[in-house]
Amino acid sequence: MSDKRTEWARLGAATRLKEIQNETQDILAAFPELRAGSRVRPDGMPRRTMSPEAKKRMSTGMRRYWAKRKAAAKGSSKSA
C-alpha cells in the first residue's frame, strides 16, 4: 500500500511542479524586470552600467578613501 501512496505522491508532486513552472513563466511574461540579471529596474528604468575605465576610477578612489579613513582612525586612537 505504501508503494501506491509513494507513486501517487510522486505524480502529484510532478503535476504541481509543472503548474509552478507554468505560473513562473506567466509571471515573468507579465513582469520581465523580475528575471535574474535583468537590465530593467522594477520602476521600468534601465539599469546603469559602468565602463571598465569608470570601474577602475571608482576602485582607485575608494582605495584612497578607505586609506584616509584608516589613517584617521589610527591617528585618533593614538591620542586617546
C-alpha positions in Angstrom: 0.0 0.0 0.0 2.8 2.4 0.8 4.3 1.9 -2.7 1.0 3.1 -4.2 0.9 6.1 -1.9 4.5 7.0 -2.8 3.7 6.7 -6.5 0.6 9.0 -6.1 2.7 11.5 -4.1 5.3 11.5 -6.9 2.7 12.0 -9.6 1.1 14.8 -7.5 4.5 16.5 -6.9 5.3 16.3 -10.7 2.0 17.8 -11.6 2.4 20.6 -9.1 5.9 21.3 -10.2 4.7 21.6 -13.8 2.0 24.0 -12.6 4.6 26.1 -10.7 6.8 26.3 -13.8 3.8 27.5 -15.9 2.9 30.1 -13.3 6.5 31.3 -13.2 6.5 31.7 -17.0 3.3 33.7 -16.8 4.6 36.0 -14.0 7.9 36.6 -15.8 6.0 37.4 -19.0 3.9 40.0 -17.2 6.9 41.4 -15.1 10.1 40.9 -17.1 12.1 43.0 -14.7 11.9 40.2 -12.1 14.1 38.0 -14.2 17.5 37.3 -12.7 20.2 39.6 -14.2 17.5 41.8 -15.8 18.8 45.2 -17.0 15.5 46.8 -16.1 14.8 48.1 -12.7 11.4 47.4 -11.0 10.3 51.0 -11.9 10.9 50.3 -15.6 14.0 52.3 -16.0 17.1 50.6 -17.5 19.9 49.9 -15.1 23.1 52.0 -15.4 26.2 50.2 -16.4 29.8 51.4 -15.8 32.6 51.1 -18.3 35.8 49.3 -17.3 37.5 52.7 -17.1 34.8 54.1 -14.7 35.1 51.0 -12.6 38.8 51.4 -12.3 38.5 55.1 -11.3 35.9 54.2 -8.7 38.1 51.4 -7.3 41.1 53.8 -7.1 39.0 56.5 -5.5 37.6 54.0 -2.9 41.0 52.7 -2.1 42.2 56.3 -1.4 39.0 57.0 0.7 39.5 53.9 2.9 43.2 54.6 3.3 42.4 58.1 4.6 39.8 56.7 7.0 42.2 54.1 8.2 44.9 56.7 8.8 42.5 59.0 10.5 41.3 56.2 12.8 44.8 55.1 13.6 45.8 58.7 14.4 42.8 59.3 16.7 43.4 56.0 18.6 47.0 57.1 19.5 45.7 60.3 21.1 43.1 58.5 23.2 
